[in-house]
Amino acid sequence: MAASSGGTLPEEQVRAMFDRIARVYDLMNSVMTVGLHHRWRERAADLAEVGAGDRALDVASGTGDLAIVLSRRVAPGGEVVGSDFSERMLELARAKAPRIAFEHGNALELPYDDDSFDAATVGFGARNFSDLARGLAEMARVVRPGGRVVVLEITTPAKPPLSWFFRAWFDRLVPFLGRMAGDPEAYSYLPSSVRRFPDARGLAAAMTAVGLVNVRWILTAGGIIAIHAGEVEAE
Ligand SMILES: C[S@@+](CC[C@H](N)C(=O)[O-])C[C@H]1O[C@@H](n2cnc3c(N)ncnc32)[C@H](O)[C@@H]1O
């Protein structure tokens, strides 16, 4: 989940930032979430409802952890494609899981045909999209009718005491860890990007607005993590 663009950066700067932090990304994820991110990815894969033989796309796949979870679910006979525009992140993903196809691609202009996947997921990537509606619409476009679009993201808890904990974690601990990791700029973007991202209800509305149906979500980690799922309308 680590760093984020803050939403206002031009795409080229977002890509360059992820190239820069790629080598510390996995370690930072594990430290910042005390390893819980693995559980959240499993929950996201549950909502993608993929099974043996299915074809799944993981958008903004980064170092590939969600794609790896999906690849276990689609075996035997299935296929997972991980797509990202940061070559450094893709290199690490390929080294971790050589059997998964990790491909260069912009989430706002996915290089895949309509209806070509059974499900598309994005983990901690959507808040970096310079155009959220376009990114969601692209995911919906490449998924077949009846297939699922899943968004795993950080969300801001509204009520104390979690909102207090969240502020301490994001405004103090995460920037501190970023300084330790040698990239204070990148890790100071994370809190601001999360604040700018729609809340759970708002994200559900954005998914519905691109034509997804049966949009629902679960909150976990005490309301800090939201996992949304919607279906591409069956014809
Ligand atoms: C915070 S990381 C998340 C990585 C991974 N999905 C995970 O769960 O750990 C965000 C990723 O989104 C990618 N990204 C951001 N905007 C993108 C875009 N428009 N197209 C493709 N990848 C994008 C970045 O390169 C980065 O690898």
The ligand as a MOL file (V3000), in Angstrom:
LIG
                    3D

  0  0  0     0  0            999 V3000
M  V30 BEGIN CTAB
M  V30 COUNTS 27 29 0 0 0
M  V30 BEGIN ATOM
M  V30 1 C 0.6260 1.7650 -3.7160 0
M  V30 2 S 1.1390 0.7800 -5.0860 0 CHG=1
M  V30 3 C 0.0990 -0.6660 -4.9870 0
M  V30 4 C 0.7640 -1.8700 -5.5640 0
M  V30 5 C 0.0180 -3.1860 -5.3940 0
M  V30 6 N -1.2510 -3.1760 -6.0930 0
M  V30 7 C -0.1870 -3.5570 -3.9580 0
M  V30 8 O -1.3020 -3.9200 -3.6110 0
M  V30 9 O 0.7490 -3.4940 -3.1800 0 CHG=-1
M  V30 10 C 0.3950 1.6450 -6.4090 0
M  V30 11 C 0.8030 1.1180 -7.7660 0
M  V30 12 O -0.0530 1.7290 -8.7210 0
M  V30 13 C 0.7070 1.9720 -9.8850 0
M  V30 14 N -0.0220 2.9780 -10.6510 0
M  V30 15 C -0.4560 4.1790 -10.2350 0
M  V30 16 N -1.1230 4.8110 -11.2050 0
M  V30 17 C -1.1110 3.9670 -12.2790 0
M  V30 18 C -1.6220 4.0510 -13.5920 0
M  V30 19 N -2.3000 5.1230 -14.0230 0
M  V30 20 N -1.4330 3.0090 -14.4120 0
M  V30 21 C -0.7400 1.9140 -14.0100 0
M  V30 22 N -0.2150 1.7790 -12.7830 0
M  V30 23 C -0.4110 2.8010 -11.9270 0
M  V30 24 C 2.0570 2.3990 -9.3600 0
M  V30 25 O 3.0880 2.2730 -10.3090 0
M  V30 26 C 2.2300 1.4560 -8.1720 0
M  V30 27 O 2.9040 0.2800 -8.5470 0
M  V30 END ATOM
M  V30 BEGIN BOND
M  V30 1 1 1 2
M  V30 2 1 2 3
M  V30 3 1 2 10
M  V30 4 1 3 4
M  V30 5 1 4 5
M  V30 6 1 5 6
M  V30 7 1 5 7
M  V30 8 2 7 8
M  V30 9 1 7 9
M  V30 10 1 10 11
M  V30 11 1 11 12
M  V30 12 1 11 26
M  V30 13 1 12 13
M  V30 14 1 13 14
M  V30 15 1 13 24
M  V30 16 1 14 15
M  V30 17 1 14 23
M  V30 18 2 15 16
M  V30 19 1 16 17
M  V30 20 1 17 18
M  V30 21 2 17 23
M  V30 22 1 18 19
M  V30 23 2 18 20
M  V30 24 1 20 21
M  V30 25 2 21 22
M  V30 26 1 22 23
M  V30 27 1 24 25
M  V30 28 1 24 26
M  V30 29 1 26 27
M  V30 END BOND
M  V30 END CTAB
M  END
